[in-house]
Amino acid sequence: MKNIYLIGFMGTGKSTVGKILAEEFKLDFVDTDKMIEDMTGKKISEIFEDASEEEFRRLETDVLRNITEGKGRVVSTGGGIVVTRGNLELMKNSGLVFTLIADANTIHERLKKDETCRPLLEVDEPLDEIKRLLFERAAFYINAHHIIETSDITPREAADQIIAIIREELAN
């Protein structure tokens, strides 16, 4: 089976949905952010602090290239992976790409409950920053093979929608 890529803004459910999909299809689950942390021995926030967002994006692309050489994985990506030229095409050429999308208020509420450090949201008005980044990335997110709206559904329901799409595509 080709890779299944989950793209979208932080807080849309990529990791949770990805783990459900991996279990359902008996595939390996990988998270690009976790792979970068394992490779560098640093947290994402430390990479942003010690180097730069540009360096992080370079590492992200290196990890993605390694992933695209194989198949049979469910890949949860960092929310900004699509802003680097060529990354979306790499994913689309080596698998099915699903954007998980949610509205800014839902994302904001979810992230307030999340203990994970989010360097891009370390600002005075995180909701405004979420809206700005969503707008900036929308042109990339809409170019996935499929879009799943996750604002008002559970991760299981989002996974079930993706499972149905994949099964339909496998049948054709």
C-alpha positions in Angstrom: 0.0 0.0 0.0 1.2 3.5 -0.7 1.9 5.9 2.1 -1.0 7.8 3.7 0.0 11.4 4.5 -2.0 13.6 6.9 -1.3 17.3 6.5 -3.0 20.2 8.2 -2.7 22.7 10.9 -1.6 21.7 14.4 -4.5 20.6 16.5 -6.6 19.1 13.7 -6.0 15.6 14.8 -3.2 14.3 12.5 -1.4 12.2 15.1 -4.5 10.7 16.7 -6.2 10.0 13.4 -2.9 8.6 12.0 -2.5 6.1 14.8 -6.1 4.9 14.2 -5.4 4.5 10.5 -2.1 2.7 11.1 -3.9 0.2 13.3 -6.7 -0.3 10.9 -4.5 -1.0 7.9 -1.7 -2.7 9.8 0.8 0.0 8.7 3.7 1.7 10.5 2.8 5.1 12.0 5.5 7.9 11.7 5.4 11.5 12.9 7.8 13.8 11.0 8.2 16.1 14.1 9.1 13.0 16.3 11.6 11.8 13.6 13.3 15.2 13.6 13.5 15.2 17.4 15.0 11.7 17.4 17.4 12.6 14.6 18.7 15.8 16.2 18.3 14.9 19.9 16.5 18.2 20.3 12.9 19.2 20.8 11.3 21.2 18.0 11.2 24.3 20.2 15.0 24.0 20.8 15.6 23.8 17.0 13.6 26.9 16.5 15.5 28.6 19.4 19.0 27.3 18.6 18.9 27.5 14.8 15.9 28.9 13.0 12.6 28.0 11.5 14.5 27.8 8.2 16.8 25.1 9.6 13.8 23.2 10.9 12.1 23.3 7.5 15.3 21.9 5.9 15.3 19.0 8.4 11.6 18.4 7.8 12.2 18.1 4.0 15.1 15.7 4.6 13.0 13.5 6.8 10.1 13.6 4.2 12.4 12.6 1.4 13.5 9.5 3.4 9.9 8.6 4.1 8.8 8.9 0.5 11.4 6.4 -0.5 9.4 3.7 1.2 5.7 2.8 1.3 3.2 1.3 3.7 3.3 4.1 6.3 0.8 6.4 7.8 2.6 9.8 8.1 1.6 12.6 10.4 3.3 15.7 9.3 4.1 19.0 10.9 1.5 21.7 10.1 3.9 23.8 8.1 5.6 21.0 6.0 3.5 22.2 3.0 5.1 25.7 2.9 8.4 24.3 1.6 8.4 24.2 -2.1 8.2 20.6 -3.4 7.1 18.9 -0.2 3.4 18.6 -1.2 4.4 17.1 -4.6 6.7 14.6 -2.9 3.8 13.4 -0.8 1.3 13.4 -3.6 3.6 11.4 -5.8 4.3 8.7 -3.2 0.9 8.3 -1.6 -2.5 9.6 -0.7 -2.6 13.0 1.0 -5.4 14.0 3.3 -5.8 17.5 4.8 -7.3 17.6 8.2 -8.9 21.0 8.6 -10.7 22.7 11.5 -11.8 26.2 12.2 -9.5 28.6 14.0 -11.6 28.7 17.2 -11.7 24.9 17.5 -7.9 24.7 16.9 -7.3 27.4 19.5 -9.5 25.5 22.1 -7.8 22.2 21.4 -4.3 23.7 21.6 -5.0 25.4 25.0 -5.5 21.8 26.4 -2.4 20.5 24.7 0.8 20.4 26.7 3.0 20.3 23.6 5.2 23.3 23.0 4.2 25.1 19.8 6.9 27.6 18.9 4.9 29.4 16.2 2.1 30.1 18.7 4.4 31.7 21.4 2.8 35.1 20.7 0.5 37.5 22.6 -2.6 36.6 20.5 -2.4 32.9 19.5 -5.9 32.9 18.0 -4.9 35.7 15.6 -1.7 33.8 14.7 -3.7 30.7 14.1 -6.0 32.6 11.7 -3.0 34.2 10.0 -1.2 30.9 9.5 -4.4 29.1 8.3 -4.9 31.8 5.7 -1.2 31.6 4.6 -1.3 27.8 4.3 -4.8 27.4 2.8 -3.6 27.4 -0.8 -1.4 24.4 0.1 -3.9 22.5 2.3 -6.6 22.6 -0.4 -4.4 20.8 -2.9 -4.4 17.5 -1.0 -6.1 14.6 -2.6 -8.9 14.8 0.0 -10.0 17.2 2.8 -11.5 16.0 6.0 -13.2 18.7 8.2 -12.5 17.7 11.9 -14.1 20.6 13.8 -17.2 18.8 14.9 -16.2 15.1 14.7 -14.1 12.7 16.8 -10.8 11.4 15.6 -12.4 8.0 15.1 -15.1 9.6 12.8 -12.3 11.4 10.9 -10.4 8.1 10.5 -13.6 6.3 9.4 -14.1 8.9 6.6 -10.5 8.3 5.4 -10.8 4.5 5.7 -14.0 4.7 3.5 -12.2 6.8 0.9 -9.1 4.5 0.8 -11.2 1.4 0.5 -13.2 2.9 -2.3 -10.0 3.9 -4.1 -8.5 0.4 -3.6 -11.7 -1.2 -5.0 -11.4 0.9 -8.3 
